[in-house]
Amino acid sequence: MKKIQILGSGCAKCNDLMNNAKEAVKQSGEEATFEKVTTLNEIMKFGCMTTPGLVIDGKLVSQGKLLKPEQILQLLRS
């Protein structure tokens, strides 16, 4: 099971990224847990300088971009 974390303050882009990540997981047929990381100290621990950030299984894979479900799906498969 994948662990997906969305890094950000809860802005509209962060919420959209969460929705897109959920859609990508649904398309993949895999299972995942989702978590929003909203505190600056926690976000900085991942080395994320620009939100929204996307973390898959503890690895920062995107920052500062609102990825589409298709893009997230590719990251899930890599």
mmCIF file of the N, C-alpha and C atoms, coordinates in Angstrom:
data_MODEL
# 
_entry.id   MODEL 
# 
loop_
_atom_site.group_PDB 
_atom_site.id 
_atom_site.type_symbol 
_atom_site.label_atom_id 
_atom_site.label_alt_id 
_atom_site.label_comp_id 
_atom_site.label_asym_id 
_atom_site.label_entity_id 
_atom_site.label_seq_id 
_atom_site.pdbx_PDB_ins_code 
_atom_site.Cartn_x 
_atom_site.Cartn_y 
_atom_site.Cartn_z 
_atom_site.occupancy 
_atom_site.B_iso_or_equiv 
_atom_site.pdbx_formal_charge 
_atom_site.auth_seq_id 
_atom_site.auth_comp_id 
_atom_site.auth_asym_id 
_atom_site.auth_atom_id 
_atom_site.pdbx_PDB_model_num 
ATOM 1   N N  . MET A 1 1  ? 0.848  -1.186 0.000   1.00 0.00 ? 1  MET A N  1 
ATOM 2   C CA . MET A 1 1  ? 0.000  0.000  0.000   1.00 0.00 ? 1  MET A CA 1 
ATOM 3   C C  . MET A 1 1  ? 0.888  1.243  0.000   1.00 0.00 ? 1  MET A C  1 
ATOM 4   N N  . LYS A 1 2  ? 0.585  2.167  -0.897  1.00 0.00 ? 2  LYS A N  1 
ATOM 5   C CA . LYS A 1 2  ? 1.341  3.414  -1.008  1.00 0.00 ? 2  LYS A CA 1 
ATOM 6   C C  . LYS A 1 2  ? 0.906  4.390  0.076   1.00 0.00 ? 2  LYS A C  1 
ATOM 7   N N  . LYS A 1 3  ? 1.847  5.238  0.478   1.00 0.00 ? 3  LYS A N  1 
ATOM 8   C CA . LYS A 1 3  ? 1.527  6.326  1.403   1.00 0.00 ? 3  LYS A CA 1 
ATOM 9   C C  . LYS A 1 3  ? 1.743  7.625  0.635   1.00 0.00 ? 3  LYS A C  1 
ATOM 10  N N  . ILE A 1 4  ? 0.681  8.398  0.490   1.00 0.00 ? 4  ILE A N  1 
ATOM 11  C CA . ILE A 1 4  ? 0.742  9.644  -0.258  1.00 0.00 ? 4  ILE A CA 1 
ATOM 12  C C  . ILE A 1 4  ? 0.486  10.802 0.693   1.00 0.00 ? 4  ILE A C  1 
ATOM 13  N N  . GLN A 1 5  ? 1.393  11.776 0.637   1.00 0.00 ? 5  GLN A N  1 
ATOM 14  C CA . GLN A 1 5  ? 1.260  12.960 1.478   1.00 0.00 ? 5  GLN A CA 1 
ATOM 15  C C  . GLN A 1 5  ? 1.235  14.198 0.589   1.00 0.00 ? 5  GLN A C  1 
ATOM 16  N N  . ILE A 1 6  ? 0.339  15.106 0.917   1.00 0.00 ? 6  ILE A N  1 
ATOM 17  C CA . ILE A 1 6  ? 0.241  16.382 0.225   1.00 0.00 ? 6  ILE A CA 1 
ATOM 18  C C  . ILE A 1 6  ? 0.781  17.440 1.177   1.00 0.00 ? 6  ILE A C  1 
ATOM 19  N N  . LEU A 1 7  ? 1.783  18.177 0.712   1.00 0.00 ? 7  LEU A N  1 
ATOM 20  C CA . LEU A 1 7  ? 2.407  19.209 1.539   1.00 0.00 ? 7  LEU A CA 1 
ATOM 21  C C  . LEU A 1 7  ? 1.858  20.567 1.146   1.00 0.00 ? 7  LEU A C  1 
ATOM 22  N N  . GLY A 1 8  ? 1.329  21.285 2.120   1.00 0.00 ? 8  GLY A N  1 
ATOM 23  C CA . GLY A 1 8  ? 0.811  22.624 1.852   1.00 0.00 ? 8  GLY A CA 1 
ATOM 24  C C  . GLY A 1 8  ? -0.108 23.105 2.953   1.00 0.00 ? 8  GLY A C  1 
ATOM 25  N N  . SER A 1 9  ? -0.426 24.377 2.867   1.00 0.00 ? 9  SER A N  1 
ATOM 26  C CA . SER A 1 9  ? -1.202 25.020 3.931   1.00 0.00 ? 9  SER A CA 1 
ATOM 27  C C  . SER A 1 9  ? -2.688 24.731 3.867   1.00 0.00 ? 9  SER A C  1 
ATOM 28  N N  . GLY A 1 10 ? -3.126 24.065 2.814   1.00 0.00 ? 10 GLY A N  1 
ATOM 29  C CA . GLY A 1 10 ? -4.554 23.801 2.662   1.00 0.00 ? 10 GLY A CA 1 
ATOM 30  C C  . GLY A 1 10 ? -5.190 24.726 1.636   1.00 0.00 ? 10 GLY A C  1 
ATOM 31  N N  . CYS A 1 11 ? -4.364 25.320 0.783   1.00 0.00 ? 11 CYS A N  1 
ATOM 32  C CA . CYS A 1 11 ? -4.869 26.214 -0.257  1.00 0.00 ? 11 CYS A CA 1 
ATOM 33  C C  . CYS A 1 11 ? -5.621 25.414 -1.328  1.00 0.00 ? 11 CYS A C  1 
ATOM 34  N N  . ALA A 1 12 ? -6.227 26.115 -2.264  1.00 0.00 ? 12 ALA A N  1 
ATOM 35  C CA . ALA A 1 12 ? -7.022 25.469 -3.308  1.00 0.00 ? 12 ALA A CA 1 
ATOM 36  C C  . ALA A 1 12 ? -6.171 24.500 -4.126  1.00 0.00 ? 12 ALA A C  1 
ATOM 37  N N  . LYS A 1 13 ? -4.934 24.879 -4.459  1.00 0.00 ? 13 LYS A N  1 
ATOM 38  C CA . LYS A 1 13 ? -4.071 23.995 -5.246  1.00 0.00 ? 13 LYS A CA 1 
ATOM 39  C C  . LYS A 1 13 ? -3.735 22.726 -4.467  1.00 0.00 ? 13 LYS A C  1 
ATOM 40  N N  . CYS A 1 14 ? -3.542 22.863 -3.164  1.00 0.00 ? 14 CYS A N  1 
ATOM 41  C CA . CYS A 1 14 ? -3.249 21.687 -2.333  1.00 0.00 ? 14 CYS A CA 1 
ATOM 42  C C  . CYS A 1 14 ? -4.440 20.730 -2.335  1.00 0.00 ? 14 CYS A C  1 
ATOM 43  N N  . ASN A 1 15 ? -5.625 21.285 -2.207  1.00 0.00 ? 15 ASN A N  1 
ATOM 44  C CA . ASN A 1 15 ? -6.834 20.459 -2.215  1.00 0.00 ? 15 ASN A CA 1 
ATOM 45  C C  . ASN A 1 15 ? -7.029 19.795 -3.571  1.00 0.00 ? 15 ASN A C  1 
ATOM 46  N N  . ASP A 1 16 ? -6.758 20.548 -4.647  1.00 0.00 ? 16 ASP A N  1 
ATOM 47  C CA . ASP A 1 16 ? -6.874 19.976 -5.991  1.00 0.00 ? 16 ASP A CA 1 
ATOM 48  C C  . ASP A 1 16 ? -5.860 18.856 -6.196  1.00 0.00 ? 16 ASP A C  1 
ATOM 49  N N  . LEU A 1 17 ? -4.637 19.042 -5.678  1.00 0.00 ? 17 LEU A N  1 
ATOM 50  C CA . LEU A 1 17 ? -3.609 18.009 -5.803  1.00 0.00 ? 17 LEU A CA 1 
ATOM 51  C C  . LEU A 1 17 ? -4.039 16.738 -5.063  1.00 0.00 ? 17 LEU A C  1 
ATOM 52  N N  . MET A 1 18 ? -4.648 16.901 -3.901  1.00 0.00 ? 18 MET A N  1 
ATOM 53  C CA . MET A 1 18 ? -5.148 15.750 -3.146  1.00 0.00 ? 18 MET A CA 1 
ATOM 54  C C  . MET A 1 18 ? -6.208 15.005 -3.967  1.00 0.00 ? 18 MET A C  1 
ATOM 55  N N  . ASN A 1 19 ? -7.131 15.745 -4.549  1.00 0.00 ? 19 ASN A N  1 
ATOM 56  C CA . ASN A 1 19 ? -8.180 15.122 -5.368  1.00 0.00 ? 19 ASN A CA 1 
ATOM 57  C C  . ASN A 1 19 ? -7.582 14.403 -6.571  1.00 0.00 ? 19 ASN A C  1 
ATOM 58  N N  . ASN A 1 20 ? -6.594 15.023 -7.219  1.00 0.00 ? 20 ASN A N  1 
ATOM 59  C CA . ASN A 1 20 ? -5.951 14.414 -8.378  1.00 0.00 ? 20 ASN A CA 1 
ATOM 60  C C  . ASN A 1 20 ? -5.179 13.153 -7.980  1.00 0.00 ? 20 ASN A C  1 
ATOM 61  N N  . ALA A 1 21 ? -4.551 13.186 -6.805  1.00 0.00 ? 21 ALA A N  1 
ATOM 62  C CA . ALA A 1 21 ? -3.818 12.009 -6.320  1.00 0.00 ? 21 ALA A CA 1 
ATOM 63  C C  . ALA A 1 21 ? -4.793 10.866 -6.043  1.00 0.00 ? 21 ALA A C  1 
ATOM 64  N N  . LYS A 1 22 ? -5.933 11.179 -5.466  1.00 0.00 ? 22 LYS A N  1 
ATOM 65  C CA . LYS A 1 22 ? -6.946 10.144 -5.206  1.00 0.00 ? 22 LYS A CA 1 
ATOM 66  C C  . LYS A 1 22 ? -7.457 9.544  -6.506  1.00 0.00 ? 22 LYS A C  1 
ATOM 67  N N  . GLU A 1 23 ? -7.644 10.382 -7.505  1.00 0.00 ? 23 GLU A N  1 
ATOM 68  C CA . GLU A 1 23 ? -8.099 9.909  -8.819  1.00 0.00 ? 23 GLU A CA 1 
ATOM 69  C C  . GLU A 1 23 ? -7.036 9.010  -9.450  1.00 0.00 ? 23 GLU A C  1 
ATOM 70  N N  . ALA A 1 24 ? -5.765 9.388  -9.335  1.00 0.00 ? 24 ALA A N  1 
ATOM 71  C CA . ALA A 1 24 ? -4.669 8.590  -9.903  1.00 0.00 ? 24 ALA A CA 1 
ATOM 72  C C  . ALA A 1 24 ? -4.596 7.221  -9.238  1.00 0.00 ? 24 ALA A C  1 
ATOM 73  N N  . VAL A 1 25 ? -4.758 7.180  -7.931  1.00 0.00 ? 25 VAL A N  1 
ATOM 74  C CA . VAL A 1 25 ? -4.724 5.898  -7.211  1.00 0.00 ? 25 VAL A CA 1 
ATOM 75  C C  . VAL A 1 25 ? -5.897 5.032  -7.640  1.00 0.00 ? 25 VAL A C  1 
ATOM 76  N N  . LYS A 1 26 ? -7.050 5.657  -7.804  1.00 0.00 ? 26 LYS A N  1 
ATOM 77  C CA . LYS A 1 26 ? -8.237 4.922  -8.259  1.00 0.00 ? 26 LYS A CA 1 
ATOM 78  C C  . LYS A 1 26 ? -7.979 4.307  -9.636  1.00 0.00 ? 26 LYS A C  1 
ATOM 79  N N  . GLN A 1 27 ? -7.373 5.072  -10.541 1.00 0.00 ? 27 GLN A N  1 
ATOM 80  C CA . GLN A 1 27 ? -7.068 4.582  -11.886 1.00 0.00 ? 27 GLN A CA 1 
ATOM 81  C C  . GLN A 1 27 ? -6.033 3.461  -11.860 1.00 0.00 ? 27 GLN A C  1 
ATOM 82  N N  . SER A 1 28 ? -5.118 3.518  -10.893 1.00 0.00 ? 28 SER A N  1 
ATOM 83  C CA . SER A 1 28 ? -4.045 2.526  -10.822 1.00 0.00 ? 28 SER A CA 1 
ATOM 84  C C  . SER A 1 28 ? -4.537 1.180  -10.299 1.00 0.00 ? 28 SER A C  1 
ATOM 85  N N  . GLY A 1 29 ? -5.642 1.199  -9.576  1.00 0.00 ? 29 GLY A N  1 
ATOM 86  C CA . GLY A 1 29 ? -6.156 -0.023 -8.983  1.00 0.00 ? 29 GLY A CA 1 
ATOM 87  C C  . GLY A 1 29 ? -5.439 -0.414 -7.703  1.00 0.00 ? 29 GLY A C  1 
ATOM 88  N N  . GLU A 1 30 ? -4.492 0.416  -7.267  1.00 0.00 ? 30 GLU A N  1 
ATOM 89  C CA . GLU A 1 30 ? -3.766 0.151  -6.022  1.00 0.00 ? 30 GLU A CA 1 
ATOM 90  C C  . GLU A 1 30 ? -4.518 0.764  -4.847  1.00 0.00 ? 30 GLU A C  1 
ATOM 91  N N  . GLU A 1 31 ? -4.008 0.478  -3.668  1.00 0.00 ? 31 GLU A N  1 
ATOM 92  C CA . GLU A 1 31 ? -4.555 1.096  -2.468  1.00 0.00 ? 31 GLU A CA 1 
ATOM 93  C C  . GLU A 1 31 ? -3.521 2.056  -1.920  1.00 0.00 ? 31 GLU A C  1 
ATOM 94  N N  . ALA A 1 32 ? -4.004 3.098  -1.263  1.00 0.00 ? 32 ALA A N  1 
ATOM 95  C CA . ALA A 1 32 ? -3.091 4.083  -0.691  1.00 0.00 ? 32 ALA A CA 1 
ATOM 96  C C  . ALA A 1 32 ? -3.726 4.751  0.506   1.00 0.00 ? 32 ALA A C  1 
ATOM 97  N N  . THR A 1 33 ? -2.856 5.246  1.375   1.00 0.00 ? 33 THR A N  1 
ATOM 98  C CA . THR A 1 33 ? -3.313 6.100  2.463   1.00 0.00 ? 33 THR A CA 1 
ATOM 99  C C  . THR A 1 33 ? -2.938 7.524  2.089   1.00 0.00 ? 33 THR A C  1 
ATOM 100 N N  . PHE A 1 34 ? -3.752 8.465  2.524   1.00 0.00 ? 34 PHE A N  1 
ATOM 101 C CA . PHE A 1 34 ? -3.536 9.870  2.199   1.00 0.00 ? 34 PHE A CA 1 
ATOM 102 C C  . PHE A 1 34 ? -3.398 10.682 3.473   1.00 0.00 ? 34 PHE A C  1 
ATOM 103 N N  . GLU A 1 35 ? -2.499 11.673 3.414   1.00 0.00 ? 35 GLU A N  1 
ATOM 104 C CA . GLU A 1 35 ? -2.275 12.537 4.571   1.00 0.00 ? 35 GLU A CA 1 
ATOM 105 C C  . GLU A 1 35 ? -1.963 13.935 4.071   1.00 0.00 ? 35 GLU A C  1 
ATOM 106 N N  . LYS A 1 36 ? -2.537 14.922 4.742   1.00 0.00 ? 36 LYS A N  1 
ATOM 107 C CA . LYS A 1 36 ? -2.180 16.315 4.463   1.00 0.00 ? 36 LYS A CA 1 
ATOM 108 C C  . LYS A 1 36 ? -1.164 16.751 5.510   1.00 0.00 ? 36 LYS A C  1 
ATOM 109 N N  . VAL A 1 37 ? -0.066 17.319 5.047   1.00 0.00 ? 37 VAL A N  1 
ATOM 110 C CA . VAL A 1 37 ? 0.963  17.850 5.941   1.00 0.00 ? 37 VAL A CA 1 
ATOM 111 C C  . VAL A 1 37 ? 0.892  19.367 5.815   1.00 0.00 ? 37 VAL A C  1 
ATOM 112 N N  . THR A 1 38 ? 0.481  20.036 6.895   1.00 0.00 ? 38 THR A N  1 
ATOM 113 C CA . THR A 1 38 ? 0.203  21.467 6.806   1.00 0.00 ? 38 THR A CA 1 
ATOM 114 C C  . THR A 1 38 ? 1.152  22.341 7.625   1.00 0.00 ? 38 THR A C  1 
ATOM 115 N N  . THR A 1 39 ? 1.904  21.758 8.540   1.00 0.00 ? 39 THR A N  1 
ATOM 116 C CA . THR A 1 39 ? 2.794  22.586 9.358   1.00 0.00 ? 39 THR A CA 1 
ATOM 117 C C  . THR A 1 39 ? 4.115  22.814 8.635   1.00 0.00 ? 39 THR A C  1 
ATOM 118 N N  . LEU A 1 40 ? 4.594  24.042 8.694   1.00 0.00 ? 40 LEU A N  1 
ATOM 119 C CA . LEU A 1 40 ? 5.800  24.429 7.964   1.00 0.00 ? 40 LEU A CA 1 
ATOM 120 C C  . LEU A 1 40 ? 7.006  23.573 8.342   1.00 0.00 ? 40 LEU A C  1 
ATOM 121 N N  . ASN A 1 41 ? 7.169  23.278 9.625   1.00 0.00 ? 41 ASN A N  1 
ATOM 122 C CA . ASN A 1 41 ? 8.312  22.463 10.056  1.00 0.00 ? 41 ASN A CA 1 
ATOM 123 C C  . ASN A 1 41 ? 8.287  21.077 9.427   1.00 0.00 ? 41 ASN A C  1 
ATOM 124 N N  . GLU A 1 42 ? 7.108  20.473 9.352   1.00 0.00 ? 42 GLU A N  1 
ATOM 125 C CA . GLU A 1 42 ? 6.986  19.143 8.745   1.00 0.00 ? 42 GLU A CA 1 
ATOM 126 C C  . GLU A 1 42 ? 7.241  19.212 7.239   1.00 0.00 ? 42 GLU A C  1 
ATOM 127 N N  . ILE A 1 43 ? 6.719  20.252 6.588   1.00 0.00 ? 43 ILE A N  1 
ATOM 128 C CA . ILE A 1 43 ? 6.925  20.420 5.143   1.00 0.00 ? 43 ILE A CA 1 
ATOM 129 C C  . ILE A 1 43 ? 8.411  20.574 4.846   1.00 0.00 ? 43 ILE A C  1 
ATOM 130 N N  . MET A 1 44 ? 9.104  21.346 5.664   1.00 0.00 ? 44 MET A N  1 
ATOM 131 C CA . MET A 1 44 ? 10.537 21.592 5.454   1.00 0.00 ? 44 MET A CA 1 
ATOM 132 C C  . MET A 1 44 ? 11.369 20.314 5.621   1.00 0.00 ? 44 MET A C  1 
ATOM 133 N N  . LYS A 1 45 ? 10.909 19.390 6.449   1.00 0.00 ? 45 LYS A N  1 
ATOM 134 C CA . LYS A 1 45 ? 11.643 18.131 6.650   1.00 0.00 ? 45 LYS A CA 1 
ATOM 135 C C  . LYS A 1 45 ? 11.774 17.334 5.358   1.00 0.00 ? 45 LYS A C  1 
ATOM 136 N N  . PHE A 1 46 ? 10.840 17.540 4.432   1.00 0.00 ? 46 PHE A N  1 
ATOM 137 C CA . PHE A 1 46 ? 10.903 16.851 3.146   1.00 0.00 ? 46 PHE A CA 1 
ATOM 138 C C  . PHE A 1 46 ? 11.777 17.599 2.134   1.00 0.00 ? 46 PHE A C  1 
ATOM 139 N N  . GLY A 1 47 ? 12.235 18.795 2.513   1.00 0.00 ? 47 GLY A N  1 
ATOM 140 C CA . GLY A 1 47 ? 13.031 19.601 1.591   1.00 0.00 ? 47 GLY A CA 1 
ATOM 141 C C  . GLY A 1 47 ? 12.170 20.341 0.584   1.00 0.00 ? 47 GLY A C  1 
ATOM 142 N N  . CYS A 1 48 ? 10.901 20.478 0.878   1.00 0.00 ? 48 CYS A N  1 
ATOM 143 C CA . CYS A 1 48 ? 9.960  21.137 -0.030  1.00 0.00 ? 48 CYS A CA 1 
ATOM 144 C C  . CYS A 1 48 ? 10.021 22.649 0.191   1.00 0.00 ? 48 CYS A C  1 
ATOM 145 N N  . MET A 1 49 ? 10.358 23.380 -0.873  1.00 0.00 ? 49 MET A N  1 
ATOM 146 C CA . MET A 1 49 ? 10.460 24.837 -0.778  1.00 0.00 ? 49 MET A CA 1 
ATOM 147 C C  . MET A 1 49 ? 9.243  25.551 -1.359  1.00 0.00 ? 49 MET A C  1 
ATOM 148 N N  . THR A 1 50 ? 8.477  24.873 -2.202  1.00 0.00 ? 50 THR A N  1 
ATOM 149 C CA . THR A 1 50 ? 7.311  25.474 -2.848  1.00 0.00 ? 50 THR A CA 1 
ATOM 150 C C  . THR A 1 50 ? 6.149  24.494 -2.781  1.00 0.00 ? 50 THR A C  1 
ATOM 151 N N  . THR A 1 51 ? 5.022  24.964 -2.263  1.00 0.00 ? 51 THR A N  1 
ATOM 152 C CA . THR A 1 51 ? 3.854  24.093 -2.183  1.00 0.00 ? 51 THR A CA 1 
ATOM 153 C C  . THR A 1 51 ? 2.973  24.322 -3.398  1.00 0.00 ? 51 THR A C  1 
ATOM 154 N N  . PRO A 1 52 ? 2.135  23.400 -3.770  1.00 0.00 ? 52 PRO A N  1 
ATOM 155 C CA . PRO A 1 52 ? 1.938  22.123 -3.084  1.00 0.00 ? 52 PRO A CA 1 
ATOM 156 C C  . PRO A 1 52 ? 3.049  21.132 -3.401  1.00 0.00 ? 52 PRO A C  1 
ATOM 157 N N  . GLY A 1 53 ? 3.302  20.261 -2.436  1.00 0.00 ? 53 GLY A N  1 
ATOM 158 C CA . GLY A 1 53 ? 4.281  19.198 -2.629  1.00 0.00 ? 53 GLY A CA 1 
ATOM 159 C C  . GLY A 1 53 ? 3.586  17.850 -2.604  1.00 0.00 ? 53 GLY A C  1 
ATOM 160 N N  . LEU A 1 54 ? 4.163  16.907 -3.340  1.00 0.00 ? 54 LEU A N  1 
ATOM 161 C CA . LEU A 1 54 ? 3.625  15.550 -3.383  1.00 0.00 ? 54 LEU A CA 1 
ATOM 162 C C  . LEU A 1 54 ? 4.705  14.585 -2.935  1.00 0.00 ? 54 LEU A C  1 
ATOM 163 N N  . VAL A 1 55 ? 4.390  13.791 -1.920  1.00 0.00 ? 55 VAL A N  1 
ATOM 164 C CA . VAL A 1 55 ? 5.316  12.802 -1.380  1.00 0.00 ? 55 VAL A CA 1 
ATOM 165 C C  . VAL A 1 55 ? 4.688  11.427 -1.554  1.00 0.00 ? 55 VAL A C  1 
ATOM 166 N N  . ILE A 1 56 ? 5.444  10.511 -2.158  1.00 0.00 ? 56 ILE A N  1 
ATOM 167 C CA . ILE A 1 56 ? 4.988  9.135  -2.316  1.00 0.00 ? 56 ILE A CA 1 
ATOM 168 C C  . ILE A 1 56 ? 5.975  8.239  -1.579  1.00 0.00 ? 56 ILE A C  1 
ATOM 169 N N  . ASP A 1 57 ? 5.467  7.496  -0.610  1.00 0.00 ? 57 ASP A N  1 
ATOM 170 C CA . ASP A 1 57 ? 6.292  6.586  0.201   1.00 0.00 ? 57 ASP A CA 1 
ATOM 171 C C  . ASP A 1 57 ? 7.531  7.282  0.758   1.00 0.00 ? 57 ASP A C  1 
ATOM 172 N N  . GLY A 1 58 ? 7.333  8.496  1.292   1.00 0.00 ? 58 GLY A N  1 
ATOM 173 C CA . GLY A 1 58 ? 8.403  9.214  1.966   1.00 0.00 ? 58 GLY A CA 1 
ATOM 174 C C  . GLY A 1 58 ? 9.350  9.988  1.067   1.00 0.00 ? 58 GLY A C  1 
ATOM 175 N N  . LYS A 1 59 ? 9.120  9.952  -0.256  1.00 0.00 ? 59 LYS A N  1 
ATOM 176 C CA . LYS A 1 59 ? 10.011 10.633 -1.201  1.00 0.00 ? 59 LYS A CA 1 
ATOM 177 C C  . LYS A 1 59 ? 9.277  11.797 -1.864  1.00 0.00 ? 59 LYS A C  1 
ATOM 178 N N  . LEU A 1 60 ? 9.868  12.992 -1.783  1.00 0.00 ? 60 LEU A N  1 
ATOM 179 C CA . LEU A 1 60 ? 9.308  14.167 -2.444  1.00 0.00 ? 60 LEU A CA 1 
ATOM 180 C C  . LEU A 1 60 ? 9.467  14.000 -3.950  1.00 0.00 ? 60 LEU A C  1 
ATOM 181 N N  . VAL A 1 61 ? 8.350  13.915 -4.669  1.00 0.00 ? 61 VAL A N  1 
ATOM 182 C CA . VAL A 1 61 ? 8.406  13.668 -6.115  1.00 0.00 ? 61 VAL A CA 1 
ATOM 183 C C  . VAL A 1 61 ? 7.972  14.887 -6.931  1.00 0.00 ? 61 VAL A C  1 
ATOM 184 N N  . SER A 1 62 ? 7.362  15.871 -6.281  1.00 0.00 ? 62 SER A N  1 
ATOM 185 C CA . SER A 1 62 ? 6.939  17.073 -6.991  1.00 0.00 ? 62 SER A CA 1 
ATOM 186 C C  . SER A 1 62 ? 6.735  18.199 -5.997  1.00 0.00 ? 62 SER A C  1 
ATOM 187 N N  . GLN A 1 63 ? 7.075  19.419 -6.440  1.00 0.00 ? 63 GLN A N  1 
ATOM 188 C CA . GLN A 1 63 ? 6.792  20.584 -5.603  1.00 0.00 ? 63 GLN A CA 1 
ATOM 189 C C  . GLN A 1 63 ? 6.483  21.787 -6.480  1.00 0.00 ? 63 GLN A C  1 
ATOM 190 N N  . GLY A 1 64 ? 5.554  22.601 -6.004  1.00 0.00 ? 64 GLY A N  1 
ATOM 191 C CA . GLY A 1 64 ? 5.200  23.817 -6.702  1.00 0.00 ? 64 GLY A CA 1 
ATOM 192 C C  . GLY A 1 64 ? 4.364  23.621 -7.951  1.00 0.00 ? 64 GLY A C  1 
ATOM 193 N N  . LYS A 1 65 ? 3.835  22.411 -8.148  1.00 0.00 ? 65 LYS A N  1 
ATOM 194 C CA . LYS A 1 65 ? 3.049  22.131 -9.348  1.00 0.00 ? 65 LYS A CA 1 
ATOM 195 C C  . LYS A 1 65 ? 1.746  21.442 -8.972  1.00 0.00 ? 65 LYS A C  1 
ATOM 196 N N  . LEU A 1 66 ? 0.716  21.763 -9.725  1.00 0.00 ? 66 LEU A N  1 
ATOM 197 C CA . LEU A 1 66 ? -0.548 21.049 -9.595  1.00 0.00 ? 66 LEU A CA 1 
ATOM 198 C C  . LEU A 1 66 ? -0.562 19.985 -10.680 1.00 0.00 ? 66 LEU A C  1 
ATOM 199 N N  . LEU A 1 67 ? -0.149 18.780 -10.307 1.00 0.00 ? 67 LEU A N  1 
ATOM 200 C CA . LEU A 1 67 ? -0.064 17.688 -11.268 1.00 0.00 ? 67 LEU A CA 1 
ATOM 201 C C  . LEU A 1 67 ? -1.452 17.156 -11.606 1.00 0.00 ? 67 LEU A C  1 
ATOM 202 N N  . LYS A 1 68 ? -1.602 16.718 -12.847 1.00 0.00 ? 68 LYS A N  1 
ATOM 203 C CA . LYS A 1 68 ? -2.844 16.090 -13.285 1.00 0.00 ? 68 LYS A CA 1 
ATOM 204 C C  . LYS A 1 68 ? -2.825 14.625 -12.848 1.00 0.00 ? 68 LYS A C  1 
ATOM 205 N N  . PRO A 1 69 ? -4.005 13.998 -12.749 1.00 0.00 ? 69 PRO A N  1 
ATOM 206 C CA . PRO A 1 69 ? -4.044 12.584 -12.341 1.00 0.00 ? 69 PRO A CA 1 
ATOM 207 C C  . PRO A 1 69 ? -3.138 11.689 -13.193 1.00 0.00 ? 69 PRO A C  1 
ATOM 208 N N  . GLU A 1 70 ? -3.063 11.964 -14.506 1.00 0.00 ? 70 GLU A N  1 
ATOM 209 C CA . GLU A 1 70 ? -2.238 11.133 -15.395 1.00 0.00 ? 70 GLU A CA 1 
ATOM 210 C C  . GLU A 1 70 ? -0.751 11.233 -15.024 1.00 0.00 ? 70 GLU A C  1 
ATOM 211 N N  . GLN A 1 71 ? -0.324 12.451 -14.631 1.00 0.00 ? 71 GLN A N  1 
ATOM 212 C CA . GLN A 1 71 ? 1.082  12.655 -14.247 1.00 0.00 ? 71 GLN A CA 1 
ATOM 213 C C  . GLN A 1 71 ? 1.381  11.921 -12.935 1.00 0.00 ? 71 GLN A C  1 
ATOM 214 N N  . ILE A 1 72 ? 0.449  11.986 -12.006 1.00 0.00 ? 72 ILE A N  1 
ATOM 215 C CA . ILE A 1 72 ? 0.635  11.305 -10.717 1.00 0.00 ? 72 ILE A CA 1 
ATOM 216 C C  . ILE A 1 72 ? 0.642  9.792  -10.930 1.00 0.00 ? 72 ILE A C  1 
ATOM 217 N N  . LEU A 1 73 ? -0.192 9.315  -11.829 1.00 0.00 ? 73 LEU A N  1 
ATOM 218 C CA . LEU A 1 73 ? -0.239 7.889  -12.144 1.00 0.00 ? 73 LEU A CA 1 
ATOM 219 C C  . LEU A 1 73 ? 1.121  7.400  -12.623 1.00 0.00 ? 73 LEU A C  1 
ATOM 220 N N  . GLN A 1 74 ? 1.788  8.181  -13.454 1.00 0.00 ? 74 GLN A N  1 
ATOM 221 C CA . GLN A 1 74 ? 3.127  7.811  -13.926 1.00 0.00 ? 74 GLN A CA 1 
ATOM 222 C C  . GLN A 1 74 ? 4.114  7.750  -12.761 1.00 0.00 ? 74 GLN A C  1 
ATOM 223 N N  . LEU A 1 75 ? 4.004  8.687  -11.826 1.00 0.00 ? 75 LEU A N  1 
ATOM 224 C CA . LEU A 1 75 ? 4.896  8.663  -10.662 1.00 0.00 ? 75 LEU A CA 1 
ATOM 225 C C  . LEU A 1 75 ? 4.620  7.456  -9.775  1.00 0.00 ? 75 LEU A C  1 
ATOM 226 N N  . LEU A 1 76 ? 3.367  7.087  -9.658  1.00 0.00 ? 76 LEU A N  1 
ATOM 227 C CA . LEU A 1 76 ? 3.015  5.902  -8.860  1.00 0.00 ? 76 LEU A CA 1 
ATOM 228 C C  . LEU A 1 76 ? 3.603  4.629  -9.456  1.00 0.00 ? 76 LEU A C  1 
ATOM 229 N N  . ARG A 1 77 ? 3.675  4.587  -10.756 1.00 0.00 ? 77 ARG A N  1 
ATOM 230 C CA . ARG A 1 77 ? 4.171  3.380  -11.441 1.00 0.00 ? 77 ARG A CA 1 
ATOM 231 C C  . ARG A 1 77 ? 5.687  3.330  -11.535 1.00 0.00 ? 77 ARG A C  1 
ATOM 232 N N  . SER A 1 78 ? 6.356  4.463  -11.351 1.00 0.00 ? 78 SER A N  1 
ATOM 233 C CA . SER A 1 78 ? 7.823  4.473  -11.493 1.00 0.00 ? 78 SER A CA 1 
ATOM 234 C C  . SER A 1 78 ? 8.522  4.014  -10.236 1.00 0.00 ? 78 SER A C  1 
# 
